Amino acid sequence: MIVHKTVQGLAARSRDGGVREKLAARVAMAKTTPPLTAQERVILFCTATGVSHAAVGITAHAMQSMAIKGFIVHDRESGAYALRDSGRAALLAILGDAGLT
């Protein structure tokens, strides 16, 4: 087994074609995603894309919870939600970890 440096740190390279290296990189990336529930991730996606939270079964209470956590903001006049910087960063991390950015 040959050991070499990668961008993610040290990783072992073997006959598996770098599978261990790729797995190590994915594990390192997974640590960048904030610990959010599936519902919280859906809320971020819906808010970013303009999908109604009610249409996908997300309650107003859940939306309020995400606003309190600082991921989204609610415009009381229009009733619309928008991502805050922390929500945008979390969503980008999730998409990045999935290989979509």
C-alpha positions in Angstrom: 0.0 0.0 0.0 1.3 3.4 -1.0 0.5 6.4 1.2 0.3 9.9 -0.3 -1.0 13.3 0.6 -4.3 14.5 -0.8 -6.2 17.8 -0.5 -8.3 16.2 2.3 -5.2 15.0 4.2 -3.5 11.7 4.3 -5.3 8.8 2.6 -4.3 5.2 1.8 -4.2 4.2 -1.8 -4.5 0.6 -2.8 -5.6 -1.7 -5.6 -9.2 -0.6 -5.0 -8.6 2.3 -7.4 -8.7 5.0 -4.7 -12.0 3.9 -3.1 -10.7 4.4 0.4 -9.4 7.9 -0.6 -12.8 8.8 -2.0 -14.6 7.5 1.1 -12.2 9.4 3.3 -13.0 12.6 1.4 -16.7 12.0 1.6 -16.5 11.4 5.4 -14.5 14.7 5.7 -17.2 16.5 3.7 -20.0 15.0 5.7 -18.6 16.8 8.7 -19.2 20.2 7.0 -23.0 19.7 6.9 -24.8 21.1 9.9 -26.7 18.5 11.9 -30.2 19.2 10.6 -33.2 16.8 10.6 -34.7 15.8 7.3 -37.6 18.2 7.9 -35.2 21.1 8.5 -33.4 20.2 5.2 -36.8 20.2 3.4 -37.6 23.6 4.9 -34.3 25.0 3.6 -35.0 23.6 0.1 -38.6 24.9 0.1 -37.6 28.3 1.3 -34.8 28.6 -1.3 -37.1 27.4 -4.2 -40.3 29.2 -3.2 -42.2 26.0 -2.7 -45.1 26.4 -0.1 -44.2 24.7 3.1 -47.8 23.8 3.6 -47.9 22.0 0.3 -45.3 19.5 1.5 -46.8 19.1 5.0 -44.4 21.4 6.9 -46.3 23.2 9.7 -46.0 26.9 10.5 -44.6 25.9 13.9 -41.7 24.1 12.2 -41.1 27.1 10.0 -41.1 29.3 13.1 -38.6 27.0 14.7 -36.2 27.4 11.8 -36.7 31.2 12.0 -35.8 31.1 15.7 -32.7 29.1 14.9 -31.7 31.8 12.5 -31.8 29.8 9.2 -34.8 31.6 7.7 -36.7 34.9 8.1 -40.4 35.5 7.8 -41.8 38.6 6.2 -45.1 39.2 8.2 -46.5 41.5 5.6 -46.2 39.2 2.6 -46.1 35.9 4.6 -43.1 34.8 2.6 -40.0 33.1 4.0 -36.4 33.8 2.8 -33.1 32.2 3.6 -30.7 34.0 5.9 -27.0 33.7 5.4 -26.7 30.8 7.8 -29.6 29.0 6.0 -28.0 29.6 2.6 -24.7 28.3 3.9 -26.3 25.2 5.3 -28.2 24.5 2.1 -25.0 24.9 0.0 -23.2 22.5 2.4 -25.9 19.9 2.0 -25.9 20.3 -1.8 -22.1 20.2 -1.8 -22.0 17.0 0.2 -24.4 15.5 -2.3 -22.0 16.5 -5.1 -24.5 18.9 -6.6 -22.4 22.1 -6.5 
